[in-house]
């Protein structure tokens, strides 16, 4: 299948491109700058906000499926207005181009930040968080991803031959980060494990980049199993923690104290059950495969320095 991946050289994109290629697909990776790809990957340099360049790209690639990952990837990386403009405009233009090009499937990257955590008053209605839980973004990045999801739903209402969907990858851990490189927030995985206040910024969630990529591949390959407009959480079933997160979640996000005991059995704060139900997706990789569990340090007296993601 001809698959066009936007943002293919990004932290998640590299794994998505690799997984799709390994599964026998003809992959075109679109980026704003050249990236060295192995033989078999078709590189394309394109400013996707440029209408003429985008039209030419889709005509040349003739994609049967589109995976849209391009955009501003983390909160507060750019001015708020730019983040909102770039992410929402890219989603609209790329997804509508996919529909016009006759693609059978188009899936866009969203984010768990749509839930709106990391405000003092944030209180979920229930735990774990699934896709039916209301979203309540509070920063421009989270809002941009909520708009991406609404764009998917809007286009799905009239796209007869293209199945549109969105995936909320958790805190993506790339291969080099398992080997000790710093993650997107400037800490190693071992450091995030050893200090709950670091991991609490993302509600202790994570997902291996290869596992997340496999969900995108399943969506590409099985559009008949994806209800149009669907949104899928893509998070590991265990938290990024040396043990259950109920106590640390209640301590570091006090408004969750009433609901946190639901996670005393070791479950993650987020549920990806929908992806398993619809597509059979089940993450295969855990942090325990890469980091020595060891003894958990006691950081209970340290201040809360949760991050805004």
Legacy VTK file of the C-alpha trace (Angstrom):
# vtk DataFile Version 3.0
C-alpha trace
ASCII
DATASET POLYDATA
POINTS 309 float
0.000 0.000 0.000
1.199 3.521 -0.734
1.369 5.359 2.599
2.278 9.015 3.021
3.613 9.910 6.477
3.925 13.574 7.415
6.539 14.393 10.033
8.273 11.105 9.344
11.640 12.159 10.776
10.188 13.043 14.187
10.545 11.056 17.419
7.432 9.005 16.683
7.577 9.384 12.913
10.840 7.472 12.534
9.267 4.418 14.132
6.040 4.777 12.144
7.977 4.903 8.877
10.143 1.937 9.895
7.191 -0.203 10.991
5.170 0.523 7.859
8.143 -0.230 5.609
8.879 -3.460 7.481
5.288 -4.533 6.895
5.774 -4.168 3.157
4.215 -0.773 2.488
5.518 1.789 -0.008
6.244 4.699 2.338
6.747 8.353 1.460
8.081 10.359 4.412
7.333 14.076 4.269
9.459 16.559 6.221
10.459 20.200 6.034
14.132 19.264 5.683
16.066 16.373 4.193
16.484 13.283 6.355
18.701 10.269 5.625
16.435 7.283 5.012
17.442 3.723 4.157
16.710 2.324 0.734
13.029 1.677 0.213
11.758 4.873 1.857
10.790 7.705 -0.485
11.775 11.061 1.036
9.865 14.240 0.254
10.702 17.752 1.412
7.583 19.900 1.521
6.088 22.810 3.413
2.640 21.351 3.972
1.250 24.820 4.666
2.089 25.765 1.069
-1.007 24.923 -0.969
0.767 24.499 -4.295
3.547 22.348 -2.843
1.052 20.219 -0.929
-1.114 19.656 -4.004
1.921 18.627 -6.043
3.067 16.256 -3.285
-0.258 14.435 -3.058
-0.521 14.179 -6.834
2.960 12.669 -7.040
2.630 10.299 -4.072
-0.965 9.220 -4.835
-1.368 7.877 -1.289
-3.777 5.098 -0.477
-3.389 5.983 3.199
-2.098 9.012 5.107
-0.557 9.167 8.586
-0.423 12.786 9.742
2.187 13.405 12.445
3.602 16.777 11.361
3.190 19.851 13.526
4.434 21.479 16.698
5.015 18.435 18.870
5.029 19.618 22.491
3.372 22.305 24.620
5.019 25.706 24.988
7.614 25.060 22.275
6.324 28.025 20.242
4.078 31.033 20.970
0.530 29.922 21.718
-1.050 31.516 18.659
1.514 29.877 16.381
0.979 26.470 17.970
-2.771 26.740 17.521
-2.522 28.030 13.948
0.063 25.545 12.707
-1.400 22.393 14.231
-5.007 23.070 13.318
-4.262 24.333 9.810
-1.971 21.413 9.044
-4.601 18.928 10.172
-7.310 20.487 8.034
-5.155 20.806 4.932
-3.525 17.368 5.132
-6.706 15.472 5.964
-8.775 17.193 3.296
-5.974 16.558 0.801
-6.071 12.875 1.752
-9.806 12.727 1.093
-9.452 14.515 -2.251
-6.598 12.211 -3.259
-8.815 9.176 -2.801
-7.012 7.731 0.221
-8.840 4.890 1.924
-7.624 5.921 5.386
-6.263 9.053 7.062
-5.163 9.061 10.697
-3.870 12.084 12.620
-1.823 12.319 15.797
-3.579 13.888 18.759
-2.416 13.891 22.396
-3.571 12.930 25.905
-3.149 16.600 26.819
-6.690 17.134 25.524
-7.864 15.868 28.927
-6.595 19.078 30.507
-4.541 17.711 33.395
-1.841 19.685 35.212
-4.004 22.417 36.650
-4.507 22.509 40.435
-8.254 22.044 40.098
-8.190 19.265 37.475
-10.415 16.454 38.620
-11.328 13.614 36.290
-14.824 12.191 36.331
-13.415 8.684 36.614
-10.208 6.681 36.280
-8.664 5.239 34.192
-9.229 7.838 31.492
-10.743 6.425 28.315
-11.819 8.078 25.082
-15.357 8.681 26.362
-14.075 10.939 29.144
-14.719 14.628 28.360
-11.787 16.707 27.162
-10.938 20.047 28.766
-7.693 21.454 27.325
-6.223 24.483 29.043
-3.169 25.364 26.919
-2.787 26.078 23.225
-1.170 22.750 22.409
-3.915 20.715 24.067
-6.545 22.912 22.434
-4.919 22.432 19.028
-5.122 18.665 19.442
-8.761 18.843 20.515
-9.428 20.778 17.306
-7.541 18.107 15.341
-9.901 15.486 16.773
-12.950 17.593 15.950
-11.585 18.069 12.436
-11.384 14.291 12.077
-14.983 13.918 13.220
-16.213 16.730 10.980
-14.588 15.332 7.852
-15.712 11.797 8.694
-19.344 12.902 8.443
-19.095 13.395 4.683
-16.058 11.315 3.626
-17.708 8.298 2.033
-14.612 6.432 0.899
-11.949 7.595 3.387
-11.953 6.443 7.014
-10.670 9.242 9.249
-9.409 8.717 12.784
-7.040 10.097 15.411
-4.578 8.543 17.846
-3.478 9.988 21.184
0.042 8.600 21.656
1.191 8.839 25.256
4.618 10.006 26.380
6.487 8.487 23.440
9.804 6.836 24.278
12.107 6.427 21.289
14.790 3.725 20.975
17.613 6.094 21.892
15.724 7.238 24.989
15.491 3.665 26.251
19.280 3.600 25.902
19.643 6.633 28.177
19.166 9.709 25.985
17.087 12.495 27.503
13.387 12.525 26.677
11.367 15.420 25.278
11.146 17.021 28.733
14.888 16.887 29.429
15.050 13.881 31.774
16.047 10.289 31.215
13.500 7.512 31.690
15.452 6.323 34.737
15.216 9.803 36.270
11.473 9.954 35.624
11.065 6.564 37.271
13.140 7.510 40.284
11.324 10.795 40.936
7.526 10.499 40.738
7.143 14.271 40.532
8.775 14.189 37.097
6.560 11.448 35.697
3.457 12.954 37.304
3.549 15.759 34.752
2.250 13.316 32.150
0.181 11.324 34.675
2.844 8.588 34.649
1.958 7.577 31.097
4.332 6.339 28.418
4.334 4.293 25.238
7.175 2.719 23.317
7.528 4.384 19.916
7.443 1.039 18.100
4.262 0.007 19.920
2.577 3.295 19.019
3.724 2.886 15.421
2.094 -0.527 15.265
-1.270 1.011 16.157
-0.944 3.453 13.260
-0.079 0.511 11.004
-3.131 -1.446 12.157
-5.349 1.534 11.376
-3.791 1.910 7.925
-4.224 -1.779 7.170
-7.711 -2.285 8.597
-9.913 0.719 7.758
-12.984 -1.518 7.767
-12.462 -2.086 11.506
-12.230 1.627 12.354
-15.500 3.520 12.823
-15.183 6.859 11.034
-14.202 9.672 13.376
-12.753 7.328 16.007
-10.176 8.480 18.538
-7.802 6.002 20.168
-5.631 6.325 23.257
-2.228 4.700 22.737
-0.626 4.254 26.143
1.202 1.391 27.864
-1.049 -0.531 30.280
1.379 -0.052 33.167
2.419 3.336 34.570
5.926 4.762 34.420
6.389 4.023 38.096
8.097 1.489 40.346
4.682 0.491 41.675
1.001 1.446 41.639
0.490 5.188 41.184
-2.570 5.713 43.368
-0.674 7.318 46.262
1.653 9.436 44.123
-1.189 10.582 41.873
-3.222 11.723 44.880
-0.183 13.468 46.406
0.935 15.266 43.259
-2.530 15.909 41.783
-4.578 16.364 44.988
-7.922 16.811 43.237
-7.669 13.186 42.082
-7.450 11.811 45.632
-11.014 10.486 45.688
-10.589 8.526 42.451
-6.913 7.514 42.641
-7.554 4.283 44.626
-9.000 2.801 41.423
-5.383 2.492 40.249
-4.112 0.602 43.301
-4.044 -2.566 41.204
-1.169 -1.207 39.081
-3.128 0.009 36.076
-2.100 3.096 34.124
-4.042 6.349 34.459
-5.117 5.976 30.811
-6.969 3.113 29.161
-6.293 1.967 25.594
-9.005 -0.698 25.644
-10.743 0.736 22.575
-7.703 0.140 20.357
-7.512 -3.424 21.626
-11.223 -3.981 21.042
-11.326 -2.549 17.519
-7.899 -3.533 16.221
-6.364 -6.043 18.607
-3.611 -3.575 19.557
-1.680 -4.516 22.660
1.611 -2.833 23.585
4.410 -5.389 23.809
7.123 -3.276 25.416
7.420 -2.069 28.992
9.958 0.120 30.726
10.988 -2.978 32.702
12.568 -4.359 29.534
15.017 -1.471 29.475
15.473 -0.035 32.982
16.518 -1.929 36.106
13.532 -1.640 38.486
15.892 -1.508 41.480
14.805 0.166 44.684
12.487 3.128 44.533
13.997 6.263 46.113
11.841 8.209 48.563
10.974 11.634 47.110
7.896 12.212 49.251
9.368 15.348 50.793
10.403 16.914 47.511
8.442 19.707 45.924
5.996 19.237 43.105
7.605 20.120 39.771
5.117 18.567 37.421
5.402 19.588 33.805
2.835 21.276 31.636
2.098 18.506 29.162
LINES 1 310
309 0 1 2 3 4 5 6 7 8 9 10 11 12 13 14 15 16 17 18 19 20 21 22 23 24 25 26 27 28 29 30 31 32 33 34 35 36 37 38 39 40 41 42 43 44 45 46 47 48 49 50 51 52 53 54 55 56 57 58 59 60 61 62 63 64 65 66 67 68 69 70 71 72 73 74 75 76 77 78 79 80 81 82 83 84 85 86 87 88 89 90 91 92 93 94 95 96 97 98 99 100 101 102 103 104 105 106 107 108 109 110 111 112 113 114 115 116 117 118 119 120 121 122 123 124 125 126 127 128 129 130 131 132 133 134 135 136 137 138 139 140 141 142 143 144 145 146 147 148 149 150 151 152 153 154 155 156 157 158 159 160 161 162 163 164 165 166 167 168 169 170 171 172 173 174 175 176 177 178 179 180 181 182 183 184 185 186 187 188 189 190 191 192 193 194 195 196 197 198 199 200 201 202 203 204 205 206 207 208 209 210 211 212 213 214 215 216 217 218 219 220 221 222 223 224 225 226 227 228 229 230 231 232 233 234 235 236 237 238 239 240 241 242 243 244 245 246 247 248 249 250 251 252 253 254 255 256 257 258 259 260 261 262 263 264 265 266 267 268 269 270 271 272 273 274 275 276 277 278 279 280 281 282 283 284 285 286 287 288 289 290 291 292 293 294 295 296 297 298 299 300 301 302 303 304 305 306 307 308
